[in-house]
Amino acid sequence: MDLSLLKETLGNYETFGGNIGTALQDIPTLLTSILNFFKNFGVLADTTGDNLDSFSS
């Protein structure tokens, strides 16, 4: 096996590992943001409605 091919393949795994690690670390933050959105959905909808009324006047 060519050593440059091995080096390239391992480099690809290193890049993948770094990217997937970052993505997995951000999952709790993403879930918290989604849950907070739905928890505050009524307030956000009211605010949007009020601002839309002000905008169209």
C-alpha positions in Angstrom: 0.0 0.0 0.0 1.3 3.4 -0.9 2.1 5.5 2.2 0.7 8.7 0.7 -2.7 7.0 0.2 -2.6 5.9 3.8 -1.7 9.4 5.0 -4.5 10.9 2.9 -7.1 8.4 4.2 -6.1 9.0 7.8 -6.2 12.8 7.2 -9.8 12.4 5.9 -10.7 10.6 9.1 -9.1 13.2 11.2 -11.1 15.9 9.4 -14.3 13.9 9.8 -13.6 13.3 13.5 -13.1 17.0 14.1 -16.2 18.0 12.3 -18.5 15.3 13.8 -17.1 16.1 17.3 -18.1 19.8 16.9 -21.5 18.8 15.6 -22.2 16.5 18.5 -21.1 19.0 21.0 -23.6 21.5 19.6 -26.6 19.2 19.9 -27.6 20.2 23.5 -27.4 23.9 22.5 -29.6 23.3 19.4 -32.2 21.3 21.5 -32.3 24.0 24.1 -32.9 26.6 21.4 -35.7 24.6 19.9 -37.4 23.9 23.2 -37.1 27.6 24.2 -38.7 28.6 20.9 -41.7 26.4 21.5 -41.9 27.4 25.2 -42.1 31.1 24.2 -44.1 30.5 21.1 -47.2 32.3 22.4 -45.3 35.4 23.4 -43.3 35.4 20.1 -46.5 35.0 18.1 -48.2 37.9 20.0 -45.1 40.1 19.5 -45.0 39.3 15.8 -48.7 40.0 15.5 -48.4 43.3 17.3 -45.4 44.4 15.2 -47.1 43.4 12.0 -50.1 45.5 12.9 -47.8 48.4 13.6 -46.0 47.9 10.3 -49.1 47.8 8.2 -50.6 50.9 9.7 
